[in-house]
Amino acid sequence: MVKTDTFQVKPIVATSSLRALAYDALKEAITNMNIYNQREEVRLDERKLSLNLGVSRTPVREALTVLEQEGFVRFEARRGVFVIKKSKKEIVSMIQAWSALESMAARLACERATDEQLHCLREHFPEFYEGRPSDHLDEYSEANIRFHQKIISLGQCDVIKDITSNLLMHVRGIRNTAMRQGDRAANSIKEHVAIIKALEARDAELAERLVREHGLGLANHVEKYGDYLD
């Protein structure tokens, strides 16, 4: 399993705009890391990024400028570039927005996904049906994220995909952390299984409601246990 608590970038090949390629590589790396699994700030070294990506510092700086405009990083004079972490209040708002978008994606999935796509959900997420989540939390945490991304994908709405992709960096880290707090993991598995049943039955009303309630449950969980975010 790939760990998500470190920042890792892949070398890029210059086949088009270097800035665009650097942007894609950096955004992917930021999104895939768990910034909320560590107390210290995540600082990005432009020189090191340039070496790792195999390009000059100019496209790296240009890509970081775009990421700053999108709210992923911030520039600090004489200190460098840092990945942005959100406060508890901001995280709760993001989860609420994600819940609204994902619940609509679930409704659309009931209308647009093929029978095969819906009936393969159990096969694609065996972690929800095997043993207790506490026995394999790392694997379950990753399956948890993939499951929510899958619902977004099955909805086949590009706008929802684009908006949620910018929320994923923060929602991913909080979901993974929440799995280790209270009884969230056990409850989450039950809710996922119920969502899969609703999707398989193409019950749009139920699937939409279950996904929304599941997401808002996470928001309430963060309200209760998320003091570490401030």
N, C-alpha and C positions, 0 to 999 in steps of 0.2 A: 504494500500500500504506500502511496506517495504521501509524505508528510506535508502539511500545509502551514507550518509555523516558521518557515524560513523563506527568504526571498530568492527565487531562482529564475534566471532568464536563459533562453536558448539562443545560440548564435543565429543570425539572420543572413539570408542570401539576397544580394542587391539585384532584384529583378524589376523593381519599380521604385516608387518614392521611398528613399531611406527613412524619411521622417515617419511616413505611414507605417513602414515595417517596424521601426523602433517603437512607435506608439503601440502597435498591436502586441509586440513582445512584452513591453513593460506593463501594459494594462492586464494582460493575461497573468503575468507573474504576481502583480498586486492582488488581483482577484482571487488567485489560487492560494494565497498565504492566509494564515489565521493571525491577524494582527492583534486580536483580543486575547491571545494565549500567552502574551508576554507583557510585562509591566513597562519595560523600557520603550522609548520611541524607536521607530524604524527609520533609520537614516539611509538615503540613497546616495552613493558616491558616483558622481558623473564620470570620473576617470575610469573607475572600475567597471561601470556599466558599459562604457565605450569599448573597453577591452573584451568584456564578456560577449558583447553583441557583434564585435568585429567591424565596427564602424567608427567614424570620427566623432568627436564630442558635439559637433554642431547638430546633427539630426537627433541626438540624444537630448540635448537641451531643448530643441524645438518640440520634441515629443513630450517632454516633461512640462513644458509650458501649456500644451493642450490639456494634459492631465490635471494641471493646476486649475485651469478654467472649468474643468468638469468636476472639481471637488475631490480628486483622488490624492493629490499631494499639495504641499505648501512650501514656498521658498522663504527662508529666513536669512536675513543679512548676516554674513560672517559665520553662519552655522551650517548652511547647506539646505538640502531638500529632504522633507520628511513625509512619510505616508500619513494621511489624516486619519485620526481616530475620532469617533463621534461620542457625544455624551449620552447618558442613559435616556434622557428625554428625546434626543434626536433618533436614537436607535429604536425606541418604542414607536415613534412616528413612521420610521422606515418600515418596520414590521407591519404596521397597520396598512401602509400603502401597498406593500407586497401582498398582504392577505387579500386586499380588494382585487388586485390584478390577477393573482393566482386563482382566486375563486371564479373569476370570469373565464380564465383559461380552462378551468375544469368544466364549466358549462359548455364552452365551445368544443372541448374535446369530445363530449358526449354526442355532439352533432357532426364533428368533422373527422375524428379519428376512425381508422378502419377497425373492423372486428379483430383482426390479428393483433394490431397495436394494443388494443385494450385487453385482450385475453392473454397477452404475453407479459403483463405487468407482474403477475405472481412469479413467473419464471425469472424476470429481470431483477426482482428484489427478494431473493430467498432469505435475506437477513431478517425480514419481518415475520418469518414463519419458523425459524430455527432457534430453539432455546431461548434463553433470557438475554435481553440486550446488555445487561451488566457483565455478561461473560465475554463479550466482544465489542466493547464500546467504540473502539477506533473504527472497526469495519462498519458498525451500525451508523456512526456519525457520518461517514462518507456516503453510505447508502441513503441516508436521510436527505442529504443535499442533492444527490442525483435524482431522488424521487421527486422533489419539488421542481427541479429543472425539467424533469420529464413531463410533468403536468403542464408546465409553461409551453414546452415544445409541442405537445399533443393538441394544444389549443390553436396552433397554426395562425397566430396573430403576430405579425412582425413588430407592431408597435409595443405590445406587451413584452415581447422578447427583448427589445431594445431598452425599455425602461427598467425592467427587472435586472438586466445585466449590469447596470450601474449601481444597483442596490446590493448585488450579490456579495461583494467584498465584505460588507458589514454584516449582512444577514447570515452568511456562511459561518463567520467566526462566532457569532452569538448562538446560533443553533448548535454548533459543536460544543461550546461551553455549557449550554443549558442541559445537554445530555448527561452531564455529570453532577447535576444539582437536583436535590429532592427526588421526586418520583417521575420526573419528566420523561425519562427514556421509556419506562414501562407504559406510561399513558400514551406516549407518542406512537408506539408500535400499534396499540389497539386502534388508534385513530387512523393510522395509515391503512391498516387492513380494511377498516370500514369505508375509507375513501376508494380503495381499489374495488370493493364490491359494488359501490355506487357507480363507478365508471364502467365496470363490466356490464352492469344492467342498463347503461345509458340513461340513468336517472339524473337528468341535468339539475333539477331543483335540489335534490339531496346532495349530489356531488359538490355543487356550488356552496351549499350551506356548511357541509362538513369541512371543506377546505378553509372557508372563511373562519369558522369557529376554531379550527386547529391553529391557524395563524394568530388569531386574537388571543388564544390561550398562551402562545409563546410571548406575546406582548405583555400579558398580565404576569407571566413568569419573570420577565425581565424587570418589570416594575417591582416585584417582590424581592428578587435576588440580585439585581443589577447594580448595587451600590458601588461595586468595584470599577464601574465605568466612569465614575465622577472623581 
